[in-house]
């Protein structure tokens, strides 16, 4: 029988083979050394972002190929680190130099303490996380398939679940004090709605992660200013026959939304940005417009790019029209030898979009920036190990561009 080595004291918490004692208890009980937060003198330094949603401990097992039923296989790598959509996105924001505050819930167990310690080490304000004296903290088993470069997640929710009464009115007001934006991953629906309603009263913009239809998500979407969706969500939620038609439908159904983005993995993303009527009143079929933009993709360029239309009245057959601008963002073309794990890539993308909103990036810059951040994440195992810091050379051009435009 093999043993695992002691956890390396860095962001990845990577385990390799050794004769040292098993590291899992060490991970949950140790106090991690605080990481150095890099600060730079560009907007939006010190911007406060409030997130409400899920956290967990992720047990990541890399395998040569996904097992068949009743198989017994061995891992090629093992890692234990914090996870959960909200926890991952706010960790991304902390590394980019913002001040994130997280509203969530864990239990007073070894996993809960590990979750909080890791978030604190990355600079996330955990003072609004509710700690239950009883119960268990959330955790997820993740199988990373080296053959197909896919991951399979098996999640166990925490217990007892978070309810609005867990968060006092004074804590809620403190959490939202000075916030530039509020982010919700669709979990903790009852608590999230209370937080979102208070954010609306305080005129704090809201971004929703619409990963899939969930209990209470419709109520949150009605309050949203920005929505970032998974590939399957728009058609599932609107019942439209194509993604472009579904995006038009979402803007018609949710009149407060400024833009909606659908992420498409290695195929990049599509964004529909609501605009006032442009100089032309001509209607353009949204499916045909997307096809024309797709033809402009330069497949020889490996770095993320963005292609946009002009402002037009975009028509979805049988649904309606909306005045807006369509964007096609490409993903980074990562060499197979460098692509390690896509776990949390969407969370990294969302974190970068939130940063871009706070920094007032143009849509073109925002989508390219977010794709770069997500691409960096995919080069390491787990949702957080590969998340870049603000001083990362891959992000330098975006920071310098904003510095130049602000001076």
C-alpha positions in Angstrom: 0.0 0.0 0.0 1.3 3.5 -0.9 1.2 6.6 1.2 1.0 10.2 0.2 3.5 12.9 0.9 3.0 15.9 3.2 1.1 18.8 1.5 3.4 21.3 -0.3 2.7 24.7 1.4 1.6 26.5 -1.7 -1.6 27.4 -3.6 -1.9 24.0 -5.2 -1.7 21.6 -2.2 -0.4 19.0 -4.5 0.2 15.4 -3.3 2.8 13.0 -4.7 4.1 9.6 -3.6 6.4 9.4 -0.6 6.9 7.5 2.7 5.4 10.4 4.7 2.1 10.1 6.6 -1.2 10.6 4.8 -1.7 14.3 4.3 -5.5 14.7 4.4 -5.8 15.4 8.1 -2.8 17.8 7.8 -4.7 19.7 5.1 -7.8 20.2 7.2 -6.1 21.1 10.5 -3.1 23.2 9.4 -3.1 27.0 9.3 -1.9 27.9 5.9 0.7 30.6 5.4 -0.9 33.8 4.1 0.0 34.5 0.5 1.4 37.8 -0.7 -1.3 40.0 -2.2 0.2 41.9 -5.2 -1.1 45.5 -5.4 -0.9 47.8 -8.4 -2.0 51.4 -8.8 -4.8 50.8 -11.3 -8.6 51.0 -11.1 -10.4 49.1 -9.6 -8.0 48.7 -6.6 -9.8 47.9 -3.4 -13.2 47.5 -5.0 -15.5 45.4 -2.8 -17.3 42.5 -4.3 -19.9 40.5 -2.3 -20.5 36.9 -3.3 -23.3 34.6 -2.0 -23.1 30.9 -2.8 -21.4 27.6 -2.5 -18.1 26.5 -1.0 -16.7 23.0 -0.6 -13.7 20.9 -0.2 -12.7 19.2 -3.5 -11.1 15.8 -3.6 -9.5 15.7 -7.1 -8.3 12.4 -8.5 -6.6 12.3 -11.9 -6.9 9.0 -13.8 -5.5 7.8 -17.1 -9.0 7.1 -18.4 -12.5 7.2 -16.8 -13.3 3.8 -15.2 -15.8 1.4 -16.6 -18.5 0.0 -14.2 -17.0 -2.3 -11.6 -13.4 -1.3 -12.5 -10.7 -0.8 -10.0 -8.1 1.8 -11.0 -5.4 4.0 -9.5 -5.0 7.7 -9.5 -2.1 9.3 -11.3 -2.4 12.4 -9.1 -4.4 13.5 -6.1 -5.1 17.0 -4.7 -7.3 18.3 -1.9 -8.3 22.0 -2.1 -11.2 24.4 -1.6 -13.9 24.5 -4.2 -17.5 25.7 -4.8 -18.5 28.2 -7.5 -18.7 31.2 -5.3 -15.5 30.3 -3.4 -13.6 29.8 -6.6 -14.8 33.0 -8.3 -14.0 35.1 -5.2 -10.6 33.5 -4.9 -10.0 34.6 -8.5 -11.1 38.2 -7.6 -8.8 38.3 -4.5 -5.8 37.2 -6.6 -6.6 40.0 -9.1 -6.5 42.5 -6.3 -10.1 43.1 -5.3 -11.6 42.8 -1.9 -14.2 40.0 -2.0 -16.6 39.1 0.9 -18.3 35.7 0.9 -21.7 34.8 2.3 -22.0 31.1 2.7 -22.2 28.3 5.3 -20.0 25.5 6.6 -20.0 23.3 9.7 -17.5 23.4 12.5 -15.6 20.4 11.3 -12.2 19.8 9.8 -13.5 20.4 6.3 -15.2 23.6 7.2 -12.1 24.9 8.9 -10.0 23.9 5.9 -12.4 25.8 3.6 -12.2 29.0 5.7 -8.4 28.8 6.2 -7.8 28.5 2.5 -10.1 31.4 1.6 -8.5 33.6 4.2 -5.0 32.8 2.9 -6.0 34.1 -0.5 -7.5 37.3 0.9 -11.2 36.5 0.8 -13.2 38.1 3.7 -14.8 35.1 5.4 -16.4 37.0 8.3 -19.8 36.6 6.8 -19.6 32.8 6.5 -22.0 31.1 8.9 -20.4 28.3 10.9 -22.8 25.7 12.2 -21.9 23.9 15.4 -23.5 20.7 14.2 -23.6 19.0 10.8 -21.1 18.5 8.0 -19.5 20.9 5.5 -19.9 20.4 1.7 -17.5 18.3 -0.3 -17.0 17.1 -3.9 -15.3 14.1 -5.4 -13.9 15.1 -8.8 -12.5 12.6 -11.3 -10.3 14.2 -13.9 -9.9 12.1 -17.1 -6.5 12.6 -18.7 -7.6 10.9 -21.8 -10.6 13.1 -22.7 -9.5 16.1 -20.6 -12.9 16.1 -18.9 -14.0 16.1 -15.2 -16.9 14.4 -13.4 -18.1 16.0 -10.2 -19.9 14.1 -7.4 -21.1 16.7 -4.8 -22.4 16.2 -1.3 -24.2 19.3 0.1 -23.5 20.6 3.5 -26.0 20.1 6.4 -27.9 21.9 7.7 -28.5 24.1 4.7 -28.2 27.9 5.0 -31.5 29.8 5.6 -32.1 33.6 5.7 -32.3 33.6 9.6 -28.6 32.4 9.7 -27.6 35.9 8.5 -28.5 38.7 10.8 -29.7 42.1 9.3 -26.6 43.8 10.7 -24.3 41.3 9.1 -26.2 41.6 5.8 -25.8 45.4 5.8 -22.2 45.2 6.8 -21.5 42.7 4.0 -23.0 45.0 1.4 -21.5 48.2 2.7 -19.4 49.8 0.0 -19.9 46.9 -2.5 -19.4 47.7 -6.2 -21.2 44.5 -7.3 -23.0 41.5 -5.8 -22.5 38.0 -7.3 -24.7 34.9 -6.9 -24.0 31.4 -8.1 -27.6 30.2 -7.7 -27.1 28.2 -4.6 -28.5 29.0 -1.1 -31.6 30.3 -2.9 -33.6 31.6 0.0 -30.6 33.5 1.5 -29.5 34.6 -1.9 -32.8 36.3 -2.6 -32.7 38.2 0.7 -29.2 39.4 -0.1 -30.1 40.3 -3.7 -33.2 42.3 -2.6 -31.1 44.3 -0.2 -28.5 44.9 -3.0 -31.2 46.2 -5.2 -32.4 48.6 -2.5 -28.8 49.8 -2.2 -28.4 50.2 -6.1 -25.7 47.6 -6.1 -25.4 45.8 -9.5 -26.0 42.1 -9.6 -24.4 39.3 -11.6 -25.9 35.9 -11.7 -24.1 32.6 -12.6 -26.8 30.6 -14.4 -25.2 27.2 -14.5 -28.5 25.3 -14.8 -32.1 25.8 -13.8 -32.3 25.7 -10.0 -34.8 26.3 -7.3 -35.2 30.1 -6.8 -33.0 31.0 -9.7 -35.9 32.7 -11.6 -36.5 35.1 -8.8 -32.8 36.0 -8.7 -32.7 36.5 -12.5 -35.5 39.1 -12.3 -33.1 41.2 -10.2 -30.0 40.7 -12.3 -28.0 43.3 -14.2 -25.6 40.8 -15.8 -26.0 37.0 -16.4 -23.3 34.5 -17.3 -24.7 31.1 -18.5 -23.4 27.7 -19.2 -23.7 26.4 -22.7 -27.0 24.5 -22.1 -28.8 27.0 -19.9 -30.2 29.6 -22.4 -32.1 27.0 -24.5 -33.2 25.0 -21.5 -34.5 28.1 -19.7 -36.2 29.8 -22.7 -37.1 26.7 -24.8 -35.7 28.6 -27.9 -34.4 26.5 -30.7 -30.9 28.1 -31.0 -28.6 29.8 -28.6 -28.7 33.3 -30.3 -32.5 33.2 -30.2 -32.4 32.2 -26.6 -30.2 35.2 -25.7 -32.7 37.5 -27.4 -35.5 35.8 -25.5 -33.6 36.3 -22.2 -33.2 40.0 -22.8 -36.9 40.3 -23.6 -37.9 38.3 -20.6 -35.5 40.1 -18.2 -35.7 43.8 -19.0 -33.2 44.8 -16.4 -30.3 42.8 -17.9 -27.5 44.8 -19.5 -25.8 41.8 -21.1 -25.9 38.0 -21.1 -22.9 35.8 -21.8 -23.0 32.1 -22.7 -19.8 30.2 -22.2 -18.9 27.4 -24.6 -15.8 25.8 -23.3 -13.1 25.5 -25.9 -15.4 27.2 -28.4 -15.2 30.5 -26.5 -18.3 32.5 -25.6 -21.2 34.5 -27.1 -22.4 37.8 -25.6 -25.5 39.8 -26.3 -25.2 43.4 -25.0 -28.4 45.4 -24.8 -28.1 48.8 -26.5 -30.3 51.7 -27.3 -31.5 51.8 -30.8 -28.7 52.6 -33.2 -28.9 54.8 -36.3 -30.3 52.0 -38.4 -33.8 50.6 -37.8 -33.2 47.6 -40.0 -33.9 44.2 -38.4 -31.1 41.5 -38.6 -31.7 37.8 -38.0 -29.7 37.0 -35.0 -28.8 33.4 -36.2 -27.5 34.8 -39.5 -25.6 37.5 -37.7 -23.8 34.9 -35.5 -22.9 32.8 -38.5 -21.4 35.9 -40.2 -19.3 36.6 -37.0 -18.2 33.0 -36.7 -16.8 33.2 -40.3 -14.5 36.0 -39.1 -12.7 33.8 -36.5 -9.0 33.6 -37.2 -8.3 30.0 -36.2 -4.6 30.4 -36.6 -4.4 32.7 -33.6 -4.0 30.8 -30.3 -4.6 33.8 -28.0 -8.2 34.9 -27.1 -9.8 37.4 -29.5 -13.2 39.1 -29.8 -15.3 39.8 -32.9 -18.3 42.1 -32.6 -21.2 43.3 -34.8 -22.6 46.8 -35.1 -25.6 47.8 -33.0 -28.8 46.5 -34.7 -32.3 45.3 -34.0 -31.7 41.6 -33.6 -34.6 39.5 -34.5 -35.4 36.0 -33.2 -38.0 34.3 -35.3 -41.2 33.8 -33.4 -39.8 35.5 -30.3 -39.2 39.2 -30.9 -36.5 41.8 -31.5 -34.1 43.5 -29.2 -31.7 46.3 -29.9 -28.2 45.1 -29.1 -24.7 44.2 -30.1 -23.5 40.6 -30.6 -20.0 39.5 -29.6 -18.1 36.3 -30.3 -15.2 35.6 -27.9 -12.6 32.9 -28.6 -11.0 30.7 -26.0 -7.3 30.3 -25.7 -6.0 27.4 -27.8 -4.1 25.5 -25.1 -1.6 22.8 -26.3 -2.7 19.3 -25.2 0.6 19.0 -23.3 -0.4 22.0 -21.2 -4.1 21.3 -20.7 -4.4 19.7 -17.3 -7.9 20.2 -15.9 -11.0 22.3 -16.7 -12.5 22.1 -13.2 -13.5 25.7 -12.2 -12.8 27.3 -15.6 -16.2 28.8 -15.7 -15.7 30.2 -12.2 -12.4 31.8 -13.2 -14.1 33.3 -16.3 -16.9 34.8 -14.1 -14.4 36.2 -11.6 -12.6 37.9 -14.5 -15.9 39.3 -15.9 -16.7 40.8 -12.5 -13.2 42.3 -12.3 -13.7 43.7 -15.8 -17.0 45.3 -14.9 -15.4 46.9 -11.9 -12.5 48.1 -14.0 -14.9 49.4 -16.8 -13.2 47.3 -19.5 -14.8 47.5 -22.9 -16.8 44.3 -23.8 -14.1 43.2 -26.3 -11.4 43.6 -23.6 -13.5 42.0 -21.0 -14.1 38.8 -23.0 -10.5 38.4 -24.0 -9.3 39.1 -20.4 -11.8 36.5 -19.0 -10.7 33.9 -21.6 -7.0 34.5 -20.6 -7.8 34.0 -16.9 -9.8 30.8 -17.6 -7.0 29.5 -19.8 -4.4 30.1 -17.1 -6.6 28.1 -14.6 -6.8 25.1 -17.0 -3.0 24.6 -16.8 -3.2 23.2 -13.3 -5.2 20.6 -11.3 -8.2 21.9 -9.4 -10.3 25.0 -9.5 -7.8 27.3 -7.8 -4.2 26.2 -8.3 -3.9 27.8 -11.7 -5.8 31.0 -11.0 -3.4 33.8 -11.9 -2.4 36.8 -9.8 -2.7 40.4 -11.0 1.0 40.6 -11.7 0.9 37.6 -14.1 2.6 38.5 -17.4 -0.4 37.0 -19.3 -2.6 39.8 -17.8 -0.1 42.6 -18.0 -1.4 44.0 -21.4 -4.9 44.3 -20.0 -3.8 46.1 -16.9 -1.5 48.4 -18.8 -4.2 49.2 -21.3 -6.5 50.2 -18.5 -3.8 52.3 -16.9 -3.2 54.1 -20.2 -6.9 54.8 -20.8 -7.3 56.1 -17.2 -4.4 58.5 -17.3 
